[in-house]
Amino acid sequence: MFSRTIISKSSRRYFTSSSSSSAAAGQAQKVWQVYLSGEIHSNWREVIAKGIEEKQLPVHLSSPNTSHEDSDDCGAIILGMEEKRPNWDKIGANMNNIRTKNLIEDSDIVVVRFGEKYRQWNAAFDAGYAAALGKSIITLHPASISHMLKEVNSNASVVCEDAQQVVDTLAYVIRNELPEKPRDGDAFIPIADRLGKGNPNP
C-alpha cells in the first residue's frame, strides 16, 4: 500500500509519502525513514516517491516544508510580524528548525538535493548536521557542480546524478535488488573481468 500527500492551501505545502509491501506472516518489516532535503523547484521528490511505490519498498519519506512562502512567513503568521527583516527571518527559521532537526534525527538516510540554478545553503547545512549525527547521506546533483560540492560529497555514502539512481540505491540497500540494466548499458564489464580478481586465491 502506498500513500502520498501534498498538503496545499494558498501555495502552502509539504511532502510526505510512505510505501509498504506485504511481509511474511509473523515477520516484522523495518520501515526505513528517508528525509529528502534541498532544492524545491523541481519534481525530484515525486520521482523518488513514484519509484519507491513501483518497487514497493518499505520506506517512509519526509521533507521540510517545500513552500518558500510558508517557510519565510510561518513565524510571523503564528507569532506576529516583526519590524526588521532579520527578526522576521529568525522567528521563521527557528520554527522550521523544529521540523528539520527532528526529522533528520529520526531518519535512517538523508538525501540532499542540490540544483544548478539556486544555491541551497540550507541543504548544505542539513548535510553537515546529518554527517555530525552519523547519518547515512546520499547527495543528488548534476555532474556539473560536483567540484563545488566535493567536501559535501566526501561525507556522502553515495553520490547520485538523477533521482532514479537514488531509488535504485534504496532498492539495493533495503532488498539487495539491482537494476536489470547497468548504468553503462552493454558496455558494463564486471570488475573481475575488467580489473582482475581482488583475491586471486578465494
Backbone bond lengths (Angstrom), bond angles and torsions (degrees), N, CA, C in turn:
res aa  C-N    CA-C-N  psi(-1)  N-CA   C-N-CA  omega(-1)  CA-C   N-CA-C  phi
1 M - - - 1.466 - - 1.511 108.83 -
2 F 1.305 115.81 139.88 1.474 120.49 -177.59 1.512 109.27 -131.41
3 S 1.319 115.34 138.97 1.460 119.13 174.99 1.503 109.54 -136.72
4 R 1.305 116.52 141.45 1.458 121.08 178.67 1.509 107.49 -141.51
5 T 1.298 115.92 136.64 1.458 119.94 -177.07 1.509 110.60 -131.48
6 I 1.303 115.74 127.83 1.454 121.30 166.75 1.515 105.70 -111.04
7 I 1.308 117.54 108.32 1.449 121.55 179.03 1.520 107.77 -83.62
8 S 1.304 116.77 122.05 1.457 119.86 -176.02 1.514 111.22 -134.47
9 K 1.313 116.15 129.26 1.453 122.25 174.67 1.517 106.77 -155.87
10 S 1.317 115.12 113.88 1.465 120.21 -176.99 1.521 110.23 54.40
11 S 1.347 116.25 47.53 1.461 123.83 178.89 1.526 113.09 68.05
12 R 1.336 118.25 13.71 1.451 120.40 178.20 1.518 108.11 -96.18
13 R 1.319 117.26 131.39 1.446 119.05 -174.02 1.520 111.77 -158.11
14 Y 1.301 115.02 161.01 1.448 122.00 168.50 1.511 107.30 -146.57
15 F 1.319 115.62 167.82 1.451 120.34 -172.85 1.512 109.49 -118.30
16 T 1.318 117.19 132.89 1.456 121.44 173.59 1.518 108.71 -151.58
17 S 1.300 116.63 145.17 1.456 119.86 176.13 1.505 109.15 -155.58
18 S 1.319 115.23 158.82 1.462 119.98 174.98 1.509 108.32 -148.61
19 S 1.324 115.39 149.30 1.454 121.04 178.77 1.513 107.82 -138.46
20 S 1.306 115.97 138.93 1.465 119.82 177.75 1.509 109.15 -144.28
21 S 1.306 116.05 147.53 1.461 120.99 176.26 1.512 108.45 -123.40
22 S 1.309 115.94 163.45 1.456 120.37 -176.09 1.522 110.17 -66.91
23 A 1.309 115.97 128.38 1.461 121.27 175.56 1.524 108.44 -98.79
24 A 1.324 114.94 160.43 1.457 119.28 179.14 1.517 109.33 -61.06
25 A 1.323 115.42 147.17 1.461 120.58 -177.35 1.519 109.97 -56.23
26 G 1.323 115.38 132.45 1.452 120.53 177.41 1.506 114.37 82.03
27 Q 1.320 118.69 -2.74 1.458 121.65 -178.76 1.523 110.02 -107.98
28 A 1.330 115.22 125.80 1.461 119.79 176.40 1.516 108.94 -80.13
29 Q 1.309 116.35 142.99 1.452 121.07 -179.63 1.515 109.42 -117.39
30 K 1.308 115.83 127.16 1.455 120.01 178.93 1.518 109.67 -65.74
31 V 1.310 116.25 132.93 1.456 121.49 172.13 1.524 107.16 -101.40
32 W 1.299 116.40 117.33 1.456 122.12 -176.14 1.527 110.03 -80.12
33 Q 1.307 115.13 131.37 1.462 121.75 178.21 1.534 108.63 -94.22
34 V 1.332 116.20 115.91 1.469 121.49 -176.81 1.519 109.17 -121.28
35 Y 1.309 116.21 120.71 1.468 122.15 -178.61 1.523 109.24 -99.70
36 L 1.325 116.37 128.84 1.467 122.35 -177.52 1.526 109.68 -105.35
37 S 1.317 115.80 103.66 1.463 122.03 -176.94 1.526 110.51 -104.02
38 G 1.337 115.56 152.15 1.465 118.79 169.21 1.511 115.50 113.44
39 E 1.296 114.54 -153.33 1.469 126.15 -169.55 1.529 112.51 -44.02
40 I 1.344 115.28 135.60 1.472 120.82 -175.57 1.526 112.53 -117.47
41 H 1.340 117.69 12.83 1.461 120.11 -172.63 1.524 113.86 -103.19
42 S 1.327 117.93 3.50 1.468 120.60 176.28 1.530 108.63 -137.31
43 N 1.326 116.34 176.98 1.465 120.97 -171.78 1.530 113.27 -95.86
44 W 1.325 118.24 26.56 1.461 120.69 -175.29 1.531 112.43 -59.34
45 R 1.330 117.41 -33.75 1.467 119.53 177.99 1.530 110.77 -64.60
46 E 1.326 116.32 -42.09 1.461 120.32 179.55 1.529 111.34 -65.64
47 V 1.335 116.99 -36.54 1.462 120.56 178.20 1.527 110.42 -63.23
48 I 1.327 116.78 -43.61 1.461 120.41 178.07 1.522 110.22 -64.53
49 A 1.332 117.17 -44.03 1.468 120.65 179.79 1.525 111.24 -60.22
50 K 1.321 116.73 -42.18 1.462 120.79 179.77 1.521 110.71 -64.47
51 G 1.323 116.60 -41.50 1.464 120.45 179.26 1.515 111.95 -64.38
52 I 1.321 116.57 -39.33 1.461 121.34 177.44 1.524 110.27 -65.16
53 E 1.336 115.72 -40.43 1.467 120.19 177.41 1.528 110.98 -61.52
54 E 1.326 115.75 -46.35 1.465 119.79 -177.38 1.523 111.92 -63.89
55 K 1.335 116.54 -36.19 1.460 120.57 -179.70 1.523 112.38 -88.91
56 Q 1.350 116.37 -6.07 1.460 122.11 -179.65 1.530 111.71 52.97
57 L 1.308 115.32 49.42 1.461 120.90 178.75 1.529 109.96 -82.93
58 P 1.312 118.17 142.60 1.466 121.58 178.26 1.523 110.90 -77.88
59 V 1.313 115.48 77.42 1.471 122.10 -173.73 1.519 109.54 -131.19
60 H 1.324 115.13 138.35 1.465 121.24 169.12 1.521 107.68 -113.63
61 L 1.319 116.01 123.86 1.461 121.61 -179.76 1.520 110.35 -99.11
62 S 1.323 115.45 143.48 1.459 120.65 173.37 1.522 108.44 -141.22
63 S 1.323 115.94 168.21 1.460 119.98 -177.17 1.515 109.38 -159.08
64 P 1.327 116.48 169.55 1.465 118.49 169.67 1.525 109.22 -70.97
65 N 1.306 116.49 174.19 1.460 120.12 171.69 1.530 107.48 -63.48
66 T 1.326 116.67 120.85 1.462 119.75 -175.20 1.521 113.64 -91.83
67 S 1.332 117.66 8.81 1.459 121.55 173.31 1.522 108.70 -93.98
68 H 1.329 115.89 116.70 1.459 120.37 179.41 1.528 110.68 -59.53
69 E 1.333 116.41 -40.97 1.463 120.55 -178.89 1.522 111.75 -63.27
70 D 1.326 116.21 -43.04 1.471 119.77 179.35 1.520 111.41 -62.87
71 S 1.331 115.67 -47.33 1.460 118.50 -176.12 1.523 111.31 -65.35
72 D 1.332 117.26 -27.45 1.466 120.76 176.13 1.524 112.34 -76.28
73 D 1.331 116.57 -40.33 1.462 120.66 -167.85 1.524 115.36 -105.81
74 C 1.334 118.42 -2.19 1.469 119.65 -173.96 1.524 112.30 -56.80
75 G 1.337 116.81 -45.30 1.459 119.83 -178.85 1.508 112.67 -63.12
76 A 1.332 115.83 -43.34 1.461 120.33 -178.66 1.523 111.76 -69.14
77 I 1.333 117.16 -36.24 1.464 120.53 178.81 1.524 110.85 -65.28
78 I 1.331 116.14 -42.42 1.468 120.35 -175.56 1.525 112.71 -84.49
79 L 1.332 116.69 -41.48 1.464 120.51 -173.27 1.525 114.30 -101.44
80 G 1.330 116.11 -15.84 1.458 120.17 -177.25 1.516 111.59 111.37
81 M 1.318 116.33 152.78 1.459 122.29 -176.54 1.530 112.00 -71.09
82 E 1.317 114.49 152.05 1.462 122.05 175.34 1.528 108.85 -111.26
83 E 1.316 116.22 153.24 1.461 120.71 -177.71 1.527 112.14 -79.17
84 K 1.325 117.54 -26.85 1.461 121.04 -176.36 1.530 110.46 -115.62
85 R 1.329 114.72 141.05 1.472 120.70 -177.33 1.534 112.95 -56.92
86 P 1.337 120.26 -44.66 1.470 118.77 179.76 1.525 112.99 -57.73
87 N 1.334 116.97 -37.73 1.461 119.89 179.57 1.528 111.01 -70.99
88 W 1.340 115.72 -39.09 1.479 121.40 176.95 1.531 109.25 -59.83
89 D 1.345 115.61 -47.59 1.461 120.39 180.00 1.527 111.69 -63.04
90 K 1.315 116.55 -39.77 1.461 120.52 -175.03 1.527 112.08 -65.23
91 I 1.335 117.16 -44.91 1.471 117.86 -177.93 1.525 110.61 -68.43
92 G 1.337 117.05 -32.34 1.463 119.94 176.31 1.520 111.58 -70.56
93 A 1.338 116.28 -44.95 1.462 120.66 -179.16 1.522 111.09 -63.00
94 N 1.325 116.78 -41.57 1.462 120.02 179.08 1.528 111.18 -61.78
95 M 1.329 116.23 -38.70 1.460 120.10 179.76 1.532 110.59 -69.44
96 N 1.331 117.30 -42.65 1.463 121.12 178.06 1.524 111.58 -63.54
97 N 1.335 116.33 -33.77 1.463 120.29 -177.79 1.519 112.51 -63.99
98 I 1.333 117.13 -27.58 1.473 119.47 178.23 1.521 109.58 -59.94
99 R 1.347 115.91 -48.85 1.468 120.62 179.52 1.530 110.88 -65.84
100 T 1.329 116.20 -49.74 1.461 120.67 -174.83 1.520 112.14 -60.68
101 K 1.320 117.18 -49.79 1.463 120.62 -176.77 1.523 111.52 -63.08
102 N 1.330 117.16 -43.88 1.458 119.79 -177.70 1.522 112.32 -67.40
103 L 1.345 117.06 -41.51 1.462 119.66 -178.91 1.533 111.47 -69.49
104 I 1.331 117.53 -37.22 1.470 119.82 176.39 1.527 109.95 -66.45
105 E 1.328 116.95 -43.21 1.466 120.25 179.68 1.527 111.49 -62.30
106 D 1.329 117.49 -33.58 1.463 121.52 -178.72 1.526 113.34 -84.85
107 S 1.314 117.82 -7.13 1.460 121.03 -172.94 1.525 112.43 -82.62
108 D 1.340 114.95 153.36 1.462 121.61 169.92 1.524 110.14 -89.98
109 I 1.324 115.43 -36.64 1.468 122.18 -177.70 1.519 108.36 -135.95
110 V 1.321 116.04 138.94 1.463 121.56 175.66 1.525 108.16 -116.76
111 V 1.326 115.71 119.51 1.469 121.71 176.08 1.527 107.29 -98.96
112 V 1.328 116.24 126.58 1.466 120.55 -176.69 1.523 108.77 -119.92
113 R 1.316 115.75 116.81 1.468 122.46 -176.32 1.528 110.40 -102.24
114 F 1.343 115.54 128.53 1.459 122.66 173.51 1.528 108.60 -118.47
115 G 1.332 116.83 131.94 1.459 121.39 177.01 1.514 110.58 -105.11
116 E 1.319 116.13 169.64 1.464 121.19 -177.86 1.522 112.91 -79.87
117 K 1.342 117.31 -34.41 1.458 120.04 -168.80 1.523 112.93 -77.70
118 Y 1.330 117.35 -40.25 1.457 121.30 -175.90 1.522 110.02 -114.82
119 R 1.328 115.38 152.75 1.459 121.25 178.08 1.530 108.37 -94.89
120 Q 1.312 116.58 109.37 1.458 120.35 -175.76 1.529 110.58 -90.30
121 W 1.344 115.38 79.39 1.463 119.49 -178.97 1.524 110.33 -62.23
122 N 1.326 116.57 -38.70 1.466 119.23 -179.19 1.524 111.39 -64.49
123 A 1.330 117.50 -33.53 1.462 120.53 178.59 1.526 110.40 -66.35
124 A 1.332 116.66 -40.47 1.461 120.02 177.72 1.525 110.36 -63.16
125 F 1.345 116.15 -38.67 1.458 119.77 177.73 1.530 110.22 -64.96
126 D 1.348 116.61 -43.19 1.467 120.45 178.39 1.529 110.87 -59.33
127 A 1.340 116.36 -40.84 1.464 120.12 179.37 1.526 110.45 -63.30
128 G 1.328 116.63 -42.40 1.456 120.15 178.68 1.516 112.31 -64.79
129 Y 1.331 115.79 -40.76 1.466 120.24 179.08 1.522 110.53 -64.88
130 A 1.330 116.21 -43.68 1.464 120.92 178.77 1.531 110.36 -62.73
131 A 1.334 116.81 -41.02 1.460 120.30 179.08 1.527 110.94 -63.50
132 A 1.338 116.47 -40.95 1.459 120.45 179.37 1.524 111.65 -63.43
133 L 1.338 116.38 -29.90 1.460 121.42 178.87 1.525 112.48 -85.10
134 G 1.336 116.70 -3.95 1.450 120.66 -179.13 1.516 114.08 76.93
135 K 1.341 117.10 22.31 1.459 120.92 179.72 1.529 111.00 -75.80
136 S 1.322 115.79 152.13 1.463 120.18 172.35 1.520 108.15 -75.77
137 I 1.336 116.44 130.12 1.464 121.90 -174.60 1.525 110.24 -118.69
138 I 1.314 115.53 134.75 1.463 122.57 170.02 1.518 106.84 -118.12
139 T 1.325 117.92 121.36 1.463 119.66 174.64 1.525 108.74 -96.07
140 L 1.332 114.33 151.56 1.467 121.81 -176.85 1.519 108.00 -138.35
141 H 1.327 116.84 116.25 1.468 120.19 -179.07 1.519 110.79 -167.15
142 P 1.333 117.55 160.72 1.465 120.00 176.32 1.519 110.76 -64.51
143 A 1.325 116.34 150.89 1.466 120.76 179.43 1.527 111.62 -60.84
144 S 1.328 116.98 -26.04 1.468 121.30 -175.32 1.527 113.47 -64.83
145 I 1.341 117.92 -18.83 1.468 119.01 -179.92 1.531 111.69 -113.82
146 S 1.321 116.97 18.93 1.459 120.75 -179.40 1.521 112.07 -60.89
147 H 1.329 116.49 -40.25 1.472 119.19 -177.71 1.519 111.20 -62.04
148 M 1.335 117.53 -43.33 1.459 120.50 -178.89 1.521 112.21 -65.52
149 L 1.327 116.64 -21.37 1.466 120.76 -175.77 1.527 112.32 -108.97
150 K 1.326 117.29 17.48 1.466 119.15 -172.90 1.517 112.71 -61.24
151 E 1.337 118.72 -35.93 1.461 119.65 178.33 1.527 111.48 -69.94
152 V 1.338 116.14 -39.22 1.465 119.28 176.15 1.524 110.02 -64.42
153 N 1.329 116.28 -46.27 1.465 120.18 -178.33 1.527 112.53 -64.40
154 S 1.332 116.88 -28.14 1.468 119.10 180.00 1.524 111.40 -66.67
155 N 1.330 117.17 -18.84 1.466 121.65 177.59 1.523 112.56 -100.28
156 A 1.325 116.96 1.59 1.465 121.02 179.45 1.523 110.04 -93.16
157 S 1.326 116.10 145.13 1.463 120.30 174.39 1.521 111.17 -75.05
158 V 1.345 116.30 -33.45 1.461 122.21 -177.89 1.527 108.47 -140.14
159 V 1.336 116.46 139.14 1.458 122.15 175.52 1.526 107.99 -116.88
160 C 1.336 116.81 117.04 1.470 121.88 -177.14 1.517 111.03 -111.53
161 E 1.330 115.19 153.52 1.461 120.84 178.08 1.522 112.21 -105.78
162 D 1.323 118.52 -15.64 1.460 120.30 176.38 1.525 109.46 -147.20
163 A 1.327 114.73 163.14 1.461 120.45 -173.75 1.523 112.81 -64.44
164 Q 1.326 118.14 -31.44 1.457 120.55 179.66 1.524 110.97 -63.16
165 Q 1.330 117.24 -34.92 1.457 120.05 176.98 1.527 111.17 -63.50
166 V 1.341 116.37 -34.02 1.465 119.71 176.31 1.527 109.74 -64.83
167 V 1.331 116.54 -46.22 1.474 120.86 178.74 1.521 110.04 -59.55
168 D 1.325 117.24 -45.34 1.469 120.57 -178.75 1.528 110.92 -65.07
169 T 1.329 117.05 -36.07 1.465 120.69 176.90 1.524 110.56 -63.90
170 L 1.335 116.75 -45.29 1.466 120.55 178.72 1.526 110.77 -61.71
171 A 1.327 117.12 -41.65 1.464 120.77 179.95 1.524 111.00 -62.40
172 Y 1.322 115.99 -38.76 1.470 119.44 179.65 1.529 110.95 -70.67
173 V 1.330 116.42 -46.42 1.465 120.69 -177.81 1.533 111.07 -63.15
174 I 1.322 116.80 -41.47 1.465 121.12 -174.32 1.520 112.29 -84.66
175 R 1.338 117.06 -40.19 1.471 120.07 -171.29 1.538 114.03 -121.71
176 N 1.315 117.49 1.79 1.469 120.37 -174.58 1.525 111.87 60.41
177 E 1.325 117.38 28.74 1.465 122.14 -180.00 1.528 109.88 -98.08
178 L 1.315 115.88 130.92 1.457 121.64 176.77 1.526 109.86 -109.27
179 P 1.333 117.60 153.73 1.477 119.68 177.12 1.528 110.41 -60.25
180 E 1.314 116.14 149.15 1.459 119.91 178.79 1.523 111.15 -64.52
181 K 1.336 116.51 -32.99 1.460 120.33 -178.43 1.521 109.54 -118.86
182 P 1.345 118.01 125.51 1.465 120.30 178.13 1.529 111.78 -61.49
183 R 1.313 116.38 156.96 1.474 121.37 178.92 1.521 111.19 -57.56
184 D 1.334 117.55 -35.68 1.469 121.68 -179.44 1.525 112.76 -86.98
185 G 1.336 116.80 5.62 1.457 120.23 176.02 1.515 113.00 62.45
186 D 1.324 116.47 -139.98 1.466 122.03 -177.11 1.524 112.30 -68.32
187 A 1.330 116.79 -13.21 1.464 119.81 179.38 1.532 112.21 -78.67
188 F 1.343 116.88 -10.48 1.460 119.76 -177.88 1.520 111.64 -66.09
189 I 1.332 115.67 135.32 1.465 122.68 176.59 1.525 107.75 -129.54
190 P 1.321 119.42 126.09 1.465 121.25 178.46 1.527 111.28 -55.02
191 I 1.321 116.98 150.21 1.461 121.55 -173.47 1.528 112.63 -59.46
192 A 1.336 116.45 -37.47 1.464 118.65 -178.45 1.525 111.30 -63.84
193 D 1.350 116.55 -32.85 1.463 120.32 178.48 1.519 111.87 -82.47
194 R 1.322 116.66 -33.51 1.458 120.29 -175.22 1.529 112.28 -83.41
195 L 1.331 116.43 -42.44 1.472 120.26 -173.48 1.516 113.24 -121.04
196 G 1.318 117.70 -0.94 1.451 120.62 -179.67 1.517 111.59 92.25
197 K 1.331 115.30 162.19 1.449 120.59 179.37 1.519 110.43 -68.92
198 G 1.327 116.25 136.91 1.459 119.46 177.93 1.518 111.08 -67.61
199 N 1.314 116.29 -36.37 1.451 122.28 177.83 1.519 107.86 -120.66
200 P 1.328 117.91 105.76 1.476 120.05 -175.85 1.521 113.17 -68.30
201 N 1.337 116.80 -15.31 1.467 120.29 -179.55 1.533 110.70 -127.60
202 P 1.344 116.87 68.23 1.462 119.89 -177.52 1.528 111.07 -65.73
